[in-house]
Amino acid sequence: MAEDSRVLDARYYMPAFGRTMKIVRGAGSRVWDDQGKEYIDCVAGIAVCSTGHCHPLVVEAICGQAKDLIHCSNLYYVPNQAELAEKLVGITGLAKAFFSNSGAEANDGAMKLARVRTGRKNFVAFAHGFHGRTCGSLAVTHKPAIREPFEPLSAPCAFVDYGDLDALAEVVDNDTAGVFVEPIQGEAGVIIPPDGFLQGVREICDDTGALMIVDEVQTGMGRTGKWFAFQHSGVIPDIITIAKGLASGFPIGALVAREGLEFTKGEHGSTFAGGPLACATALATIGVVEEILPDVTRKGERFMKGLATHNPRGRGLMIGMSVGDRCPEVQQTCAENGVLVNCAADGNLRLIPPLVITDEEIDTAVGVINAALG
Ligand SMILES: Cc1ncc(COP(=O)(O)O)c(C=O)c1O
């Protein structure tokens, strides 16, 4: 049976992913593969399953809403949509939300909003930054190997080194609609910018009228110990984008913008975005994260302390380590010993476990990772 689906995949599914393992069940911070092997999951669907796998309150929200209404269209007021928008406004401190189905689409929406409200066309983003793979978001994603085959893309974008405010000041000008920035670069391998970086980006945006668009798709929803990573800086962005951890694995994304920045009727839309099921799941997720958020920083520190001999870096439960060429081998050894970890770009081992991970699970994972690193 297990082999059959691999055969079907090879025959019928486009080979855009390199994969070997099949995960069939999850509970809390644990998953099981199709051979019945158990793992502590320090990948969490790439920073998605923050409430753990199949959290009972999340499952209850999905099942409950599915019995009432799964879809109705944005032609009508959608159950749970305004309630979720209110919650997001509350936890971001911004003014209005708009939903999408993914992080890339949230960034596409932010690009549209920036263009339509500033009347400008160009963007600036950072080297090694990742904002998604749609034709919009790919234009502000740096990695040439995934961007260049699809050019020309929808927006002119200049890239500058992450953390280099002088370089940023050189390229942001009165034609720049927005600057896309991750508060910590996730796909690049958990790269933390120098202190004062987001404040510097804010100033350059203020000087030029470019919008500061903070991509919290990976860092958001409690991952770094605050609801959003920009909140460590004291800076208020013009727009933030959210997805991954927003609904425990149910697809949804959002952009949230400051007062005065909004789409008017007809400027943006989506059939599925902000549907009743996605919004119910996100509301339940926020309820769970509210409970566990106060402990995220402590858990992250415990994780990093355990890995201290390998110079980990991170914030909350977003941790990276430079491992070099042997990263895939370390990932494999950890999996063999019951811990899922993931190699981000450039030989950086990335740990982004569910926020509900227990101290005991952290200690077990630390033992396995340290042993694999040698
Ligand atoms: C910072 C960041 N932005 C955007 C995206 C794209 O999100 P999605 O895969 O949901 O389109 C990702 C995905 O890894 C991400 O890490």
The ligand as an ORCA input file, in Angstrom:
! r2SCAN-3c Opt
* xyz 0 1
  C       8.695     34.707      4.566
  C       7.818     33.959      3.616
  N       6.975     34.646      2.813
  C       6.151     34.034      1.956
  C       6.151     32.664      1.832
  C       5.231     32.012      0.854
  O       4.168     31.431      1.532
  P       3.264     30.319      0.800
  O       4.138     29.119      0.605
  O       2.128     30.084      1.756
  O       2.814     30.898     -0.480
  C       7.011     31.904      2.636
  C       7.047     30.443      2.509
  O       7.971     29.782      2.911
  C       7.858     32.565      3.551
  O       8.714     31.908      4.336
*
